Amino acid sequence: MSTNTIFIQIAAYRDPQLVPTIRDCLAQAEHPENLVFCIAWQHANTDSLEELADHPQIKVIDIDYRKSKGACWARNQIQQRYADETYTLQLDSHHRFAKHWDTTCIQMMDQLRSMGHAKPLLTGYISSFDPDNDPAARINVPWKMNFDRFIPEGAVFFLPASIDEHSTLSAPVAARFYSAHFCFTLGQFCKEVPHDPNYYFHGEEISIAARAFTWGYDLFHPHTVIAWHEYTRKGRTKHWDDHNGSMKEQTDDKKDWGQRNAECHKRNRCLFSMDGAKYESIEWGPYGFGPIRTLRDYEKYAGINFKKRAVQQFTLDKKYPPNPWWDYKTDEEWENSFVQVFKHCVDLQLDKFPHNDYWFWCVSFEDVDGKVVHRKDADENECRRLLAEARNPNGDHYIKLWREFPCDKKPHHVVVWPHSRKNGWGEKMTFNL
């Protein structure tokens, strides 16, 4: 066996881009003979793998889409087929690849190991492409991942951003976070940090980032473009589209996606001991933290405090890790360095806003007793902009109302109350958080 074999993990759910992704992955590799694919193919009878179904380098886990339990479960199924390949590459099923991407990744790994990083991990929200306008629409600037927010359920969300100084870089840049749609690292990662099949979707990436770090992996974003990812999801049925309660009689445990998602959020809060939950309350087996570093080590490195749902300004300023934890003389001083930022998107049904002359909407975040924690109303210009975006025929007809503010404690609910110049107050809407 070659010393540079690559175990490629692809969890595909009814995705028409799966076959083009595999074709391009093989075509652009410098050593395609070293690639071993394992596909969790969650499909309907009408879906096809075409000529790739019998390819000697492709292992297919054939899964009736009605029996699927979600992305993390599918990724765990794949990792059980790992056969001691040198490296592993985890992808989604909608990618395109740069020429000789395999050699580029291995060279980056060798470079990082020569710099003292025993277990480098290359990851990121990689640059985008559009299959309807390819290759013209490819973004040829490498991306990194920045902190976005803690969502009310406790998971951390991220945002992609360009590595603007990439042309001056000669090595990958340090990363805080992990992307499930692009990860290249040592093959043993499949055994040391397997995906938790009890997770559904949200929480997957922050849990893997922290667990990988505690297993001694050092996270990096590639400084050159290695591949492209499709973010639009056009023409793809998602797991939650199908598993919405209508197929309970056809599934193994009769759970719809909402139940799985709620259980996943609860498990994620236990992992990070958030909101009074305890890590010790669950027997984690291979899905807990590793023996090399602690969760506190990761928090110091990344500038994240899970129990507080808080972040350091160094992280908010989008500076590369590690955060300067050594600047703080005591643990108490370090604890006090965090800022609690609440960022939330209120999804509003468009039909609740039938008029065209709104001059403001009251937007009030309140505690459980109705005391205002933060209030920032939408003025007339914001009302017009949000309504125009929601009425776009290509949109989902929901108003996306974002608010972000520092706070000591998560609000209990948000009140949105629109006012029309001609018709006065509309429906007063309250959403628990």
Residue, then its C-alpha position, 0 to 999 in steps of 0.5 A: m500500500s502506498t504511504n500516501t493513501i487517502f480515505i475520502q468520506i462523503a455522506a450524500y443525501r439524495d444529491p445530484q452533485l455526488v457523481p460530478t463531485i467524485r469524477d472531478c475529485l479523481a480527475q484533478a488528483e495527481h495520484p488518483e490511484n491512492l484515493v479510496f472513497c467511502i460513500a454513505w449513499q442515502h438515496a431513493n429508487t430514482d437516484s443513480l450512481e451511474e458508472l461509479a457504482d462498481h468503481p474499484q476504489i469506491k465503497v458504497i454504503d447503500i442506505d434507503y433515504r427513509k432509514s437515514k438518521g442524519a448527516c452525523w449518523a451517516r458520517n459515523q457509518i463511513q468512519q467505521r469502514y476506515a482501513d488504516e489509510t494514511y490520510t483522510l479527507q471529509l467532504d460534502s457531496h457537492h464540490r469541485f477540486a483544484k489541480h493536484w489537490d491531493t499533493t497540495c494537501i500532503q505538502m501542507m501536512d508535511q510542512l506543518r509537521s516540520m514546524g512542530h505540529a505533530k497532528p495538523l488538521l486542514t479545515g475551513y468553509i472553503s471557497s464557493f462555486d456554482p454548478d450552473n456557472d462553472p468554472a466562471a463563478r468560482i471564488n479563487v480566494p481562500w476562506k477562513m472561519n470567524f465566530d458568528r454567535f451562540i444560537p439560543e440552543g447553545a451551539v456556536f455558529f461561524l461565518p466564512a471570510s476571505i484570507d485577504e493576505h493569502s498572496t503573502l502567505s507561505a503556510p496555512v493559518a491557525a484556525r479555531f473552528y472545524s468545517a464538516h464539509f472540508c477536513f484533511t488530516l491524518g487517517q487515524f482521526c477516524k478512530e480518535v475523533p469519530h462523528d457522534p451518531n447521536y448528533y443531528f446537524h447543529g453542534e456537529e462542527i463546534s463539538i468536533a473542533a473542541r474534541a479534535f483539539t483535546w486529542g492533540y490536533d492543531l487546526f489550520h485553514p489552507h492558505t491556497v484554494i484546494a477545492w470549492h463547495e456549493y453553498t446554494r443547495k439548489g435542486r437538493t432535497k435535504h434530510w429535514d425536507d423528507h423526515n418531517g413527521s410524514m415518514k415515521e412509520q417507515t423509519d427505524d425509531k419513528k423520529d422526525w428531524g425535529q426530535r433528532n435536532a432537539e436531542c442533538h442540542k441537548r447532548n451538545r449542551c451536556l458536552f460543554s456543560m452549558d445551562g446547568a447540564k453536566y458532561e459527566s451525566i452521559e457515558w460518552g465512550p469514543y465521542g467525548f474529549g480526548p486525553i492530550r488537552t482539556l476543554r479549558d485548553y481549547e477555550k483559552y486557545a479559541g477565546i470561547n467560554f461555553k458556560k457563559r456563552a461568551v467570547q473574547q474581544f480578540t476573537l470578535d476582532k477576527k484575529y488568528p489564534p491562539n488567544p493571548w491567555w498568558d496575558y491574564k495573571t489569574d483564572e478569575e482575570w481570564e474569566n472576566s475577559f469575556v464578552q457575552v454577545f447575543k445575536h439572533c435572527v427572528d424569522l417572521q412570516l411575510d403574511k403577518f405584514p400586509h401593509n406597505d406603509y410601516w414606519f417602525w416595528c418595535v423589536s424588544f428582547e425581554d426577560v422572563d418577567g417582561k423586563v426589557v433587556h435590549r430594544k432596537d426598533a426597525d425604522e422605516n428604511e429597515c422595514r422597507r428593505l426587509l419587506a423587499e427582500a422577503r417579497n423576492p420571488n426567489g426567496d422563502h417569503y420569510i422576513k429575516l430580522w437580525r439583532e446583536f447586542p452584549c448581555d449578561k444573560k440570554p433573553h427569554h423572548v423577543v417581541v415584534w410589534p409593527h406599526s403602519r401609518k394608516n392602519g396603526w398597530g398590527e399583530k403583536m408577536t412574541f417568540n420564546l428564545 
